Amino acid sequence: MTPERARMWRLGLLLYPFTAAAVAINLFMLSLMGNAVGIGSLSPVTSVVVSVILGIPATWLAARWVRSLIDEAEGRGPVHRD
């Protein structure tokens, strides 16, 4: 495993609880809005269970974004100036 890939794994493991929690909250709130238009709502427990699975791709995206911010701050990434 390359050092860059190892850093991404560590960053992902660090971010996973936070992104999974954010997914659970957003999923629950979305289901409450769906209840207003006639779609059934999810219970908080169901939202947490589903967020365990949906938190994985959300964590991958968050880790890529944070890694790009770190690279940019360290001067290794592209700097977009208008």
Biopython code that builds the backbone (N, CA, C, O; Angstrom):
import numpy as np
from Bio.PDB.StructureBuilder import StructureBuilder

atoms = [
    (1, "MET", "N", (0.850, -1.171, 0.000)),
    (1, "MET", "CA", (0.000, 0.000, 0.000)),
    (1, "MET", "C", (0.893, 1.231, 0.000)),
    (1, "MET", "O", (1.846, 1.328, 0.773)),
    (2, "THR", "N", (0.568, 2.163, -0.878)),
    (2, "THR", "CA", (1.373, 3.377, -0.978)),
    (2, "THR", "C", (1.100, 4.283, 0.219)),
    (2, "THR", "O", (0.045, 4.187, 0.845)),
    (3, "PRO", "N", (2.040, 5.154, 0.534)),
    (3, "PRO", "CA", (1.823, 6.068, 1.666)),
    (3, "PRO", "C", (0.601, 6.971, 1.478)),
    (3, "PRO", "O", (-0.113, 7.268, 2.436)),
    (4, "GLU", "N", (0.368, 7.402, 0.237)),
    (4, "GLU", "CA", (-0.805, 8.247, -0.030)),
    (4, "GLU", "C", (-2.106, 7.489, 0.247)),
    (4, "GLU", "O", (-3.050, 8.034, 0.821)),
    (5, "ARG", "N", (-2.133, 6.243, -0.167)),
    (5, "ARG", "CA", (-3.330, 5.427, 0.055)),
    (5, "ARG", "C", (-3.527, 5.146, 1.552)),
    (5, "ARG", "O", (-4.659, 5.122, 2.035)),
    (6, "ALA", "N", (-2.443, 4.939, 2.270)),
    (6, "ALA", "CA", (-2.542, 4.712, 3.715)),
    (6, "ALA", "C", (-3.075, 5.951, 4.425)),
    (6, "ALA", "O", (-3.861, 5.847, 5.367)),
    (7, "ARG", "N", (-2.641, 7.130, 3.963)),
    (7, "ARG", "CA", (-3.147, 8.372, 4.560)),
    (7, "ARG", "C", (-4.641, 8.530, 4.310)),
    (7, "ARG", "O", (-5.376, 8.988, 5.185)),
    (8, "MET", "N", (-5.088, 8.152, 3.118)),
    (8, "MET", "CA", (-6.517, 8.243, 2.808)),
    (8, "MET", "C", (-7.334, 7.298, 3.690)),
    (8, "MET", "O", (-8.420, 7.654, 4.147)),
    (9, "TRP", "N", (-6.808, 6.089, 3.927)),
    (9, "TRP", "CA", (-7.502, 5.138, 4.798)),
    (9, "TRP", "C", (-7.610, 5.679, 6.217)),
    (9, "TRP", "O", (-8.670, 5.602, 6.839)),
    (10, "ARG", "N", (-6.511, 6.225, 6.725)),
    (10, "ARG", "CA", (-6.537, 6.773, 8.093)),
    (10, "ARG", "C", (-7.498, 7.948, 8.193)),
    (10, "ARG", "O", (-8.245, 8.068, 9.164)),
    (11, "LEU", "N", (-7.474, 8.815, 7.184)),
    (11, "LEU", "CA", (-8.385, 9.947, 7.174)),
    (11, "LEU", "C", (-9.831, 9.476, 7.095)),
    (11, "LEU", "O", (-10.701, 10.026, 7.771)),
    (12, "GLY", "N", (-10.094, 8.467, 6.281)),
    (12, "GLY", "CA", (-11.435, 7.910, 6.180)),
    (12, "GLY", "C", (-11.921, 7.307, 7.483)),
    (12, "GLY", "O", (-13.079, 7.486, 7.862)),
    (13, "LEU", "N", (-11.045, 6.595, 8.169)),
    (13, "LEU", "CA", (-11.428, 6.012, 9.458)),
    (13, "LEU", "C", (-11.707, 7.092, 10.501)),
    (13, "LEU", "O", (-12.576, 6.932, 11.358)),
    (14, "LEU", "N", (-10.970, 8.178, 10.419)),
    (14, "LEU", "CA", (-11.190, 9.287, 11.344)),
    (14, "LEU", "C", (-12.509, 9.994, 11.057)),
    (14, "LEU", "O", (-13.214, 10.391, 11.985)),
    (15, "LEU", "N", (-12.848, 10.154, 9.782)),
    (15, "LEU", "CA", (-14.050, 10.892, 9.399)),
    (15, "LEU", "C", (-15.330, 10.062, 9.423)),
    (15, "LEU", "O", (-16.422, 10.628, 9.473)),
    (16, "TYR", "N", (-15.222, 8.734, 9.390)),
    (16, "TYR", "CA", (-16.409, 7.886, 9.261)),
    (16, "TYR", "C", (-17.490, 8.151, 10.314)),
    (16, "TYR", "O", (-18.653, 8.281, 9.933)),
    (17, "PRO", "N", (-17.184, 8.239, 11.598)),
    (17, "PRO", "CA", (-18.277, 8.473, 12.565)),
    (17, "PRO", "C", (-19.032, 9.777, 12.311)),
    (17, "PRO", "O", (-20.247, 9.848, 12.494)),
    (18, "PHE", "N", (-18.303, 10.798, 11.891)),
    (18, "PHE", "CA", (-18.938, 12.093, 11.671)),
    (18, "PHE", "C", (-19.786, 12.097, 10.406)),
    (18, "PHE", "O", (-20.887, 12.647, 10.401)),
    (19, "THR", "N", (-19.283, 11.489, 9.335)),
    (19, "THR", "CA", (-20.060, 11.465, 8.100)),
    (19, "THR", "C", (-21.259, 10.528, 8.224)),
    (19, "THR", "O", (-22.326, 10.826, 7.687)),
    (20, "ALA", "N", (-21.106, 9.420, 8.911)),
    (20, "ALA", "CA", (-22.244, 8.510, 9.103)),
    (20, "ALA", "C", (-23.320, 9.188, 9.953)),
    (20, "ALA", "O", (-24.510, 9.016, 9.688)),
    (21, "ALA", "N", (-22.927, 9.943, 10.952)),
    (21, "ALA", "CA", (-23.899, 10.680, 11.767)),
    (21, "ALA", "C", (-24.603, 11.751, 10.934)),
    (21, "ALA", "O", (-25.812, 11.942, 11.063)),
    (22, "ALA", "N", (-23.856, 12.442, 10.090)),
    (22, "ALA", "CA", (-24.466, 13.457, 9.227)),
    (22, "ALA", "C", (-25.440, 12.823, 8.247)),
    (22, "ALA", "O", (-26.506, 13.379, 7.981)),
    (23, "VAL", "N", (-25.083, 11.668, 7.710)),
    (23, "VAL", "CA", (-25.987, 10.957, 6.797)),
    (23, "VAL", "C", (-27.251, 10.538, 7.541)),
    (23, "VAL", "O", (-28.347, 10.646, 6.990)),
    (24, "ALA", "N", (-27.125, 10.070, 8.763)),
    (24, "ALA", "CA", (-28.297, 9.638, 9.535)),
    (24, "ALA", "C", (-29.235, 10.815, 9.799)),
    (24, "ALA", "O", (-30.450, 10.687, 9.647)),
    (25, "ILE", "N", (-28.687, 11.939, 10.188)),
    (25, "ILE", "CA", (-29.518, 13.112, 10.462)),
    (25, "ILE", "C", (-30.212, 13.586, 9.193)),
    (25, "ILE", "O", (-31.412, 13.859, 9.198)),
    (26, "ASN", "N", (-29.453, 13.684, 8.106)),
    (26, "ASN", "CA", (-30.039, 14.147, 6.850)),
    (26, "ASN", "C", (-31.089, 13.181, 6.318)),
    (26, "ASN", "O", (-32.117, 13.610, 5.794)),
    (27, "LEU", "N", (-30.842, 11.893, 6.446)),
    (27, "LEU", "CA", (-31.806, 10.891, 5.992)),
    (27, "LEU", "C", (-33.099, 10.958, 6.802)),
    (27, "LEU", "O", (-34.191, 10.855, 6.243)),
    (28, "PHE", "N", (-32.974, 11.129, 8.109)),
    (28, "PHE", "CA", (-34.152, 11.234, 8.962)),
    (28, "PHE", "C", (-34.947, 12.493, 8.637)),
    (28, "PHE", "O", (-36.173, 12.443, 8.548)),
    (29, "MET", "N", (-34.265, 13.612, 8.462)),
    (29, "MET", "CA", (-34.955, 14.860, 8.131)),
    (29, "MET", "C", (-35.618, 14.769, 6.749)),
    (29, "MET", "O", (-36.726, 15.267, 6.552)),
    (30, "LEU", "N", (-34.938, 14.136, 5.809)),
    (30, "LEU", "CA", (-35.521, 13.950, 4.481)),
    (30, "LEU", "C", (-36.769, 13.081, 4.547)),
    (30, "LEU", "O", (-37.746, 13.336, 3.841)),
    (31, "SER", "N", (-36.740, 12.057, 5.391)),
    (31, "SER", "CA", (-37.923, 11.201, 5.517)),
    (31, "SER", "C", (-39.071, 11.953, 6.181)),
    (31, "SER", "O", (-40.235, 11.685, 5.885)),
    (32, "LEU", "N", (-38.762, 12.888, 7.072)),
    (32, "LEU", "CA", (-39.829, 13.700, 7.667)),
    (32, "LEU", "C", (-40.454, 14.623, 6.633)),
    (32, "LEU", "O", (-41.666, 14.839, 6.639)),
    (33, "MET", "N", (-39.629, 15.167, 5.744)),
    (33, "MET", "CA", (-40.173, 15.988, 4.669)),
    (33, "MET", "C", (-40.991, 15.124, 3.707)),
    (33, "MET", "O", (-42.007, 15.573, 3.178)),
    (34, "GLY", "N", (-40.554, 13.906, 3.487)),
    (34, "GLY", "CA", (-41.311, 12.987, 2.644)),
    (34, "GLY", "C", (-42.653, 12.636, 3.245)),
    (34, "GLY", "O", (-43.617, 12.379, 2.523)),
    (35, "ASN", "N", (-42.717, 12.624, 4.555)),
    (35, "ASN", "CA", (-43.979, 12.335, 5.235)),
    (35, "ASN", "C", (-45.008, 13.423, 4.945)),
    (35, "ASN", "O", (-46.208, 13.149, 4.922)),
    (36, "ALA", "N", (-44.557, 14.639, 4.726)),
    (36, "ALA", "CA", (-45.474, 15.743, 4.435)),
    (36, "ALA", "C", (-46.127, 15.596, 3.067)),
    (36, "ALA", "O", (-47.218, 16.120, 2.840)),
    (37, "VAL", "N", (-45.468, 14.888, 2.154)),
    (37, "VAL", "CA", (-46.041, 14.708, 0.809)),
    (37, "VAL", "C", (-46.634, 13.313, 0.606)),
    (37, "VAL", "O", (-46.979, 12.941, -0.516)),
    (38, "GLY", "N", (-46.750, 12.556, 1.668)),
    (38, "GLY", "CA", (-47.423, 11.268, 1.566)),
    (38, "GLY", "C", (-46.521, 10.058, 1.573)),
    (38, "GLY", "O", (-47.022, 8.934, 1.550)),
    (39, "ILE", "N", (-45.221, 10.232, 1.604)),
    (39, "ILE", "CA", (-44.287, 9.107, 1.691)),
    (39, "ILE", "C", (-44.068, 8.816, 3.169)),
    (39, "ILE", "O", (-43.945, 9.748, 3.964)),
    (40, "GLY", "N", (-44.017, 7.577, 3.544)),
    (40, "GLY", "CA", (-43.819, 7.217, 4.940)),
    (40, "GLY", "C", (-42.475, 7.692, 5.477)),
    (40, "GLY", "O", (-41.512, 7.823, 4.722)),
    (41, "SER", "N", (-42.411, 7.948, 6.767)),
    (41, "SER", "CA", (-41.162, 8.415, 7.368)),
    (41, "SER", "C", (-40.399, 7.246, 7.982)),
    (41, "SER", "O", (-40.968, 6.194, 8.271)),
    (42, "LEU", "N", (-39.108, 7.456, 8.170)),
    (42, "LEU", "CA", (-38.253, 6.450, 8.788)),
    (42, "LEU", "C", (-38.129, 6.739, 10.275)),
    (42, "LEU", "O", (-38.194, 7.893, 10.701)),
    (43, "SER", "N", (-37.952, 5.703, 11.049)),
    (43, "SER", "CA", (-37.689, 5.910, 12.464)),
    (43, "SER", "C", (-36.227, 6.315, 12.629)),
    (43, "SER", "O", (-35.412, 6.053, 11.744)),
    (44, "PRO", "N", (-35.887, 6.948, 13.745)),
    (44, "PRO", "CA", (-34.483, 7.316, 13.955)),
    (44, "PRO", "C", (-33.545, 6.107, 13.939)),
    (44, "PRO", "O", (-32.417, 6.211, 13.456)),
    (45, "VAL", "N", (-33.989, 4.979, 14.453)),
    (45, "VAL", "CA", (-33.148, 3.780, 14.473)),
    (45, "VAL", "C", (-32.909, 3.264, 13.059)),
    (45, "VAL", "O", (-31.794, 2.865, 12.722)),
    (46, "THR", "N", (-33.948, 3.269, 12.235)),
    (46, "THR", "CA", (-33.789, 2.841, 10.845)),
    (46, "THR", "C", (-32.840, 3.768, 10.101)),
    (46, "THR", "O", (-32.026, 3.315, 9.296)),
    (47, "SER", "N", (-32.944, 5.063, 10.369)),
    (47, "SER", "CA", (-32.045, 6.021, 9.728)),
    (47, "SER", "C", (-30.594, 5.759, 10.100)),
    (47, "SER", "O", (-29.707, 5.870, 9.254)),
    (48, "VAL", "N", (-30.346, 5.414, 11.350)),
    (48, "VAL", "CA", (-28.975, 5.126, 11.791)),
    (48, "VAL", "C", (-28.466, 3.844, 11.135)),
    (48, "VAL", "O", (-27.316, 3.783, 10.699)),
    (49, "VAL", "N", (-29.309, 2.829, 11.064)),
    (49, "VAL", "CA", (-28.897, 1.560, 10.450)),
    (49, "VAL", "C", (-28.567, 1.760, 8.975)),
    (49, "VAL", "O", (-27.560, 1.243, 8.492)),
    (50, "VAL", "N", (-29.397, 2.496, 8.263)),
    (50, "VAL", "CA", (-29.144, 2.752, 6.850)),
    (50, "VAL", "C", (-27.900, 3.623, 6.677)),
    (50, "VAL", "O", (-27.161, 3.454, 5.707)),
    (51, "SER", "N", (-27.661, 4.545, 7.599)),
    (51, "SER", "CA", (-26.496, 5.430, 7.482)),
    (51, "SER", "C", (-25.179, 4.691, 7.683)),
    (51, "SER", "O", (-24.134, 5.171, 7.246)),
    (52, "VAL", "N", (-25.210, 3.542, 8.332)),
    (52, "VAL", "CA", (-23.987, 2.745, 8.473)),
    (52, "VAL", "C", (-23.486, 2.335, 7.093)),
    (52, "VAL", "O", (-22.281, 2.335, 6.837)),
    (53, "ILE", "N", (-24.399, 1.992, 6.221)),
    (53, "ILE", "CA", (-24.034, 1.594, 4.857)),
    (53, "ILE", "C", (-23.776, 2.816, 3.979)),
    (53, "ILE", "O", (-22.768, 2.872, 3.275)),
    (54, "LEU", "N", (-24.682, 3.793, 4.018)),
    (54, "LEU", "CA", (-24.529, 4.973, 3.172)),
    (54, "LEU", "C", (-23.395, 5.891, 3.631)),
    (54, "LEU", "O", (-22.964, 6.770, 2.884)),
    (55, "GLY", "N", (-22.918, 5.688, 4.847)),
    (55, "GLY", "CA", (-21.811, 6.497, 5.349)),
    (55, "GLY", "C", (-20.486, 6.174, 4.679)),
    (55, "GLY", "O", (-19.574, 7.001, 4.691)),
    (56, "ILE", "N", (-20.362, 4.993, 4.097)),
    (56, "ILE", "CA", (-19.101, 4.602, 3.457)),
    (56, "ILE", "C", (-18.804, 5.456, 2.231)),
    (56, "ILE", "O", (-17.714, 6.024, 2.160)),
    (57, "PRO", "N", (-19.717, 5.581, 1.253)),
    (57, "PRO", "CA", (-19.390, 6.457, 0.124)),
    (57, "PRO", "C", (-19.300, 7.927, 0.523)),
    (57, "PRO", "O", (-18.517, 8.679, -0.057)),
    (58, "ALA", "N", (-20.098, 8.341, 1.509)),
    (58, "ALA", "CA", (-20.016, 9.725, 1.974)),
    (58, "ALA", "C", (-18.659, 9.992, 2.620)),
    (58, "ALA", "O", (-18.101, 11.078, 2.462)),
    (59, "THR", "N", (-18.133, 9.022, 3.337)),
    (59, "THR", "CA", (-16.818, 9.168, 3.947)),
    (59, "THR", "C", (-15.730, 9.228, 2.888)),
    (59, "THR", "O", (-14.790, 10.014, 3.007)),
    (60, "TRP", "N", (-15.848, 8.409, 1.860)),
    (60, "TRP", "CA", (-14.860, 8.427, 0.781)),
    (60, "TRP", "C", (-14.815, 9.801, 0.119)),
    (60, "TRP", "O", (-13.738, 10.344, -0.129)),
    (61, "LEU", "N", (-15.997, 10.361, -0.165)),
    (61, "LEU", "CA", (-16.043, 11.690, -0.771)),
    (61, "LEU", "C", (-15.500, 12.760, 0.163)),
    (61, "LEU", "O", (-14.768, 13.649, -0.273)),
    (62, "ALA", "N", (-15.848, 12.686, 1.440)),
    (62, "ALA", "CA", (-15.346, 13.671, 2.403)),
    (62, "ALA", "C", (-13.836, 13.565, 2.568)),
    (62, "ALA", "O", (-13.151, 14.582, 2.680)),
    (63, "ALA", "N", (-13.313, 12.345, 2.585)),
    (63, "ALA", "CA", (-11.862, 12.160, 2.725)),
    (63, "ALA", "C", (-11.124, 12.706, 1.510)),
    (63, "ALA", "O", (-10.065, 13.315, 1.654)),
    (64, "ARG", "N", (-11.670, 12.494, 0.319)),
    (64, "ARG", "CA", (-11.043, 13.057, -0.890)),
    (64, "ARG", "C", (-11.042, 14.573, -0.841)),
    (64, "ARG", "O", (-10.051, 15.206, -1.205)),
    (65, "TRP", "N", (-12.144, 15.163, -0.394)),
    (65, "TRP", "CA", (-12.252, 16.610, -0.321)),
    (65, "TRP", "C", (-11.288, 17.188, 0.707)),
    (65, "TRP", "O", (-10.596, 18.168, 0.432)),
    (66, "VAL", "N", (-11.242, 16.579, 1.896)),
    (66, "VAL", "CA", (-10.332, 17.055, 2.948)),
    (66, "VAL", "C", (-8.882, 16.866, 2.517)),
    (66, "VAL", "O", (-8.048, 17.737, 2.765)),
    (67, "ARG", "N", (-8.569, 15.743, 1.875)),
    (67, "ARG", "CA", (-7.199, 15.515, 1.393)),
    (67, "ARG", "C", (-6.796, 16.567, 0.369)),
    (67, "ARG", "O", (-5.652, 17.021, 0.370)),
    (68, "SER", "N", (-7.726, 16.964, -0.513)),
    (68, "SER", "CA", (-7.397, 18.002, -1.486)),
    (68, "SER", "C", (-7.177, 19.340, -0.803)),
    (68, "SER", "O", (-6.329, 20.120, -1.237)),
    (69, "LEU", "N", (-7.926, 19.622, 0.260)),
    (69, "LEU", "CA", (-7.707, 20.853, 1.005)),
    (69, "LEU", "C", (-6.352, 20.841, 1.711)),
    (69, "LEU", "O", (-5.665, 21.861, 1.756)),
    (70, "ILE", "N", (-5.972, 19.698, 2.256)),
    (70, "ILE", "CA", (-4.671, 19.576, 2.910)),
    (70, "ILE", "C", (-3.554, 19.740, 1.894)),
    (70, "ILE", "O", (-2.578, 20.444, 2.157)),
    (71, "ASP", "N", (-3.682, 19.099, 0.735)),
    (71, "ASP", "CA", (-2.668, 19.232, -0.312)),
    (71, "ASP", "C", (-2.541, 20.678, -0.778)),
    (71, "ASP", "O", (-1.436, 21.171, -1.005)),
    (72, "GLU", "N", (-3.664, 21.344, -0.917)),
    (72, "GLU", "CA", (-3.635, 22.740, -1.347)),
    (72, "GLU", "C", (-2.964, 23.619, -0.290)),
    (72, "GLU", "O", (-2.202, 24.525, -0.628)),
    (73, "ALA", "N", (-3.245, 23.355, 0.977)),
    (73, "ALA", "CA", (-2.633, 24.146, 2.045)),
    (73, "ALA", "C", (-1.131, 23.910, 2.133)),
    (73, "ALA", "O", (-0.373, 24.812, 2.487)),
    (74, "GLU", "N", (-0.708, 22.696, 1.809)),
    (74, "GLU", "CA", (0.714, 22.381, 1.852)),
    (74, "GLU", "C", (1.434, 22.763, 0.564)),
    (74, "GLU", "O", (2.649, 22.600, 0.451)),
    (75, "GLY", "N", (0.678, 23.272, -0.404)),
    (75, "GLY", "CA", (1.292, 23.718, -1.654)),
    (75, "GLY", "C", (1.517, 22.623, -2.673)),
    (75, "GLY", "O", (2.264, 22.810, -3.633)),
    (76, "ARG", "N", (0.872, 21.467, -2.474)),
    (76, "ARG", "CA", (1.050, 20.345, -3.415)),
    (76, "ARG", "C", (-0.080, 20.226, -4.413)),
    (76, "ARG", "O", (0.045, 19.506, -5.403)),
    (77, "GLY", "N", (-1.166, 20.909, -4.174)),
    (77, "GLY", "CA", (-2.314, 20.760, -5.045)),
    (77, "GLY", "C", (-2.567, 22.000, -5.874)),
    (77, "GLY", "O", (-1.880, 23.011, -5.727)),
    (78, "PRO", "N", (-3.554, 21.918, -6.742)),
    (78, "PRO", "CA", (-3.868, 23.081, -7.582)),
    (78, "PRO", "C", (-4.527, 24.184, -6.767)),
    (78, "PRO", "O", (-5.357, 23.928, -5.895)),
    (79, "VAL", "N", (-4.145, 25.389, -7.067)),
    (79, "VAL", "CA", (-4.738, 26.557, -6.422)),
    (79, "VAL", "C", (-5.576, 27.257, -7.472)),
    (79, "VAL", "O", (-5.060, 27.651, -8.518)),
    (80, "HIS", "N", (-6.850, 27.414, -7.206)),
    (80, "HIS", "CA", (-7.755, 28.033, -8.179)),
    (80, "HIS", "C", (-7.994, 29.475, -7.757)),
    (80, "HIS", "O", (-8.689, 29.746, -6.778)),
    (81, "ARG", "N", (-7.427, 30.360, -8.487)),
    (81, "ARG", "CA", (-7.625, 31.787, -8.209)),
    (81, "ARG", "C", (-8.270, 32.426, -9.417)),
    (81, "ARG", "O", (-7.852, 32.209, -10.555)),
    (82, "ASP", "N", (-9.289, 33.213, -9.153)),
    (82, "ASP", "CA", (-9.976, 33.903, -10.261)),
    (82, "ASP", "C", (-9.434, 35.302, -10.430)),
    (82, "ASP", "O", (-9.885, 36.036, -11.309)),
]
sb = StructureBuilder()
sb.init_structure("model")
sb.init_model(0)
sb.init_chain("A")
sb.init_seg("    ")
for serial, (resi, resn, name, xyz) in enumerate(atoms, 1):
    if name == "N":
        sb.init_residue(resn, " ", resi, " ")
    sb.init_atom(name, np.array(xyz, "f"), 0.0, 1.0, " ", f" {name:<3s}", serial, name[0])
structure = sb.get_structure()
